[in-house]
């Protein structure tokens, strides 16, 4: 009985903290605005990242290349450092094509999760949407909320630098995924961390060249 009571108190505390996180955002008078511009920009050749994907206690390290084939058409390929392909995705406007995937990643739930992570990071599907604008209680960030089906994406732009430093993917005010963008050089974050809270998945991207 005592353990049940303690568990209930802990669950209520965690829920209060989670709901309070977004409850402290203040709606901006502008209300509906354009979402932030993509960190990759509208026109680029390619970006190369040293990458580590840690899923359920296993690590997969290698190189991830993001290449723009045409406007709103992106190819994302993850290989080992010796050149063995692990997966090959293509994102075109709102469609997705799986060109190749090794068995370790070719599990529907995991594959869909990684696909969604990359899609959120590319910010390709929000270009035609509108966002609600908020300010955080401390006045550090401009926050943009975009409807993503049954989910919401919150984009945090640091006011002092005008840099996008965080994306939170949430459902019913509960944070599911956090994208942390840091160490900007020439307008692009050289370190990107994607951390999941509902499954044991973490993706680290460190820029090598663009």
N, C-alpha and C positions, 0 to 999 in steps of 0.2 A: 504494500500500500504506500509506504514511504517512497519507494523508488518510482512508483507511478506518479505520485505527487510532484516529485522533483523533476521528472521527465516532462510533465505538463507545464510546470513553471518555466523550464528551460525553453520549451517549444514556443510558449507565448512570448518570452523575452526575445527570441530570435525573430519571430514574426513581427514584433513591434519595431525592432531595429530595421528590418527589411522594409516594412511599409513606411517607416519614418524617413528613410533615405530619400524617397521620392516625394513624400508629403511636405518636406521642407523646401521644395522647389517653388519659386514664385513665378506665376504666369507673366509673360511680357505683354506690354500693351499692344504690341504689333500682332499678337496672336499668330495667324498663319503666315509662314515665310518659306523661302526656299531652304532646303537642307544644305548642310555644308558641302563644299566641293570635295570631290574624291582626292584622297592623298596621292593617288597615282597620277592624277591629272587626266585631261581628255585625250592627249596625244603623247605617246611614249614608245620607245623601242622595246626595251626589256629591263627587268630588275632581277638580280641574282642574289639569293639569300643562302647563307649557311643555316641549316635548319635541323632542329631536333623535335621529333614528335614522340611524346611519352604517353602511352595508352595502356591502362591496366598493368602498370609496372614494367612494361617493355619499352625500350628505346629504339627509335629508328632515326639515324642521323644521315645527313646528306646535303644535297643542294636542291633548292627550289627556284625555278625560273618562272617569272610571270612575263608573258610577251603579248603585246597588243597586235592582233592580226589585222584588224580593221576597227573603225569606230564601234564601240560597244561589243567587240568580239575579242575575248581574251583566252589565251592558252596557258595553262598552269601545269608544269611538269615537275615531279619530285623524283630525283635519282639518288643512288648512293654516290659517294665520292669517286668510286671506280667507274661510274657511268651506267650502272644497271638501273633501269627504269622501275619505279615503284608504283606510281600512278600518273595518269595523263588526263587532265580535265580540259574541257572547253566551255566557256560561258559566252553566250551570244544573246545580247539583250536580256530577255527573261528565260531563255532556254538553256539546257545543260546537256552536254554530250560526254559520256565516258568513253575515252579512246582505249584506255588500258588500265589495268589494276592487278597487282599481285594478290594472291589469296589472302595474305595477312590483313589487307585492307578491304578486301572484297566481301564485306559483311554488310548487309543493307543498312543497319542502324549506324554503324561506324562510318560507312561511306557517305551516307546522307549528312551526318554530323560534320565531317570534314568539308564536304561540298558547301554546306551552309556557312561554315566559318569563313571559307575563302570568298564566298559570294558577299557576305557582310563586309569583309575587308576591302574588296574591290569597289564597293559602294555603287555598283553599276545599276542596280534596280531601283535606286531611290531618286535618280535624276529627274524623273517625271512626277515625283510626288511632292507634296507640301509637308512642312513640319510645323509643330507647335513649338514656340520658343519660351524658354524659362530662364530664370537666373537662380543660382544657388543662394542659400541663406547668407553665406559669407562674402558673396560678391566676387568670387574667384573665377567663375565659369559662366559662359553662355551655354545653355543646354537646349538641344534640339531633339524633340521626340517625333519619331516617324513610325506610323503604323506598318507593321510587317506581318499581315495576316492576323493570326491569333496572338502574335507577339508584338512587342514594341522595341525599337532601338533608340537608345539615348546617346546622343553625341555631345561630348563635353569639350568645348573650346576654351582654352585658357585665355582670359581677358588680357593679361599682361603681354602675351606673346602672339595671340591670335592663332595658336596652333591647336590642332585637334589632338588631345592627349589621352582620350579614353572613349571607348564605345561599350555600352552595356546592353546586352540582349536580355530582355525580361519578359516574364509572363505573369499577369495579374500582380504586378508590382514586386515580383520575386526575381532577383538576379539569377540568370542561368549561365551566362557567359560574360566575361570581361576581357576586352581587348585594351592593352596598355601600350601606348605609342610614346617613345621617348628618344632622347639624344638626336634631335633634329639637325640635319646638315643640308644646306641649300634647299630648305623647304620640305625635306622628306625625313621621316623618322627612321633612324638606322637600326633601332631595336624595337621589335614588336613581340609582345607576349599575349597569347590567347589561353585563358584559363577557364575551364568548365567547373561548375559547382554541382551539377547533377550526375556527372560521370567522371571517371578518373582519366581525364584527357588534358594534356597541356602541350601547346605548340610554341616553340621559340624560333623567331626569325631574326637573323642578324645580317644586315645588308653588306654584301661584298662589293657590288658595283651596279651601276645603272647606265 
